Amino acid sequence: MLDDYLKWVVEDYNMIRPHYKHRPRTPYEVYFDIPLDFDVRERVKKAIKQRVNNNKCAGCKQCTMGCKQLTKNKPTPKKLRPDMKKKT
């Protein structure tokens, strides 16, 4: 279990997450001198979205909600209380 986590952390750090020092490339791209062939802004937005999702899905001692509960309990228009419905 620890080995899997460490492999994920190293891959995330070196190959997925762009670093400010190498802006906007990953250490892997800098080391192998891989040119950028993408829109930098879109890549940053995608990386931020992925990190937020990973943080929401990570368990901790203070928060027992996981990804499934976060998406499961979102209110939908059908589940709103009658007094919250739009009046026509």
Secondary structure, 3 states (H helix, E strand, C coil): CHHHHHHHHHHHHHHHCCCCCCCCCCHHHHHCCCCCCCCHHHHHHHHHHHHHHHHHHCCCCCCCCCHHHHHHCCCCHHHCCHHHCCCC
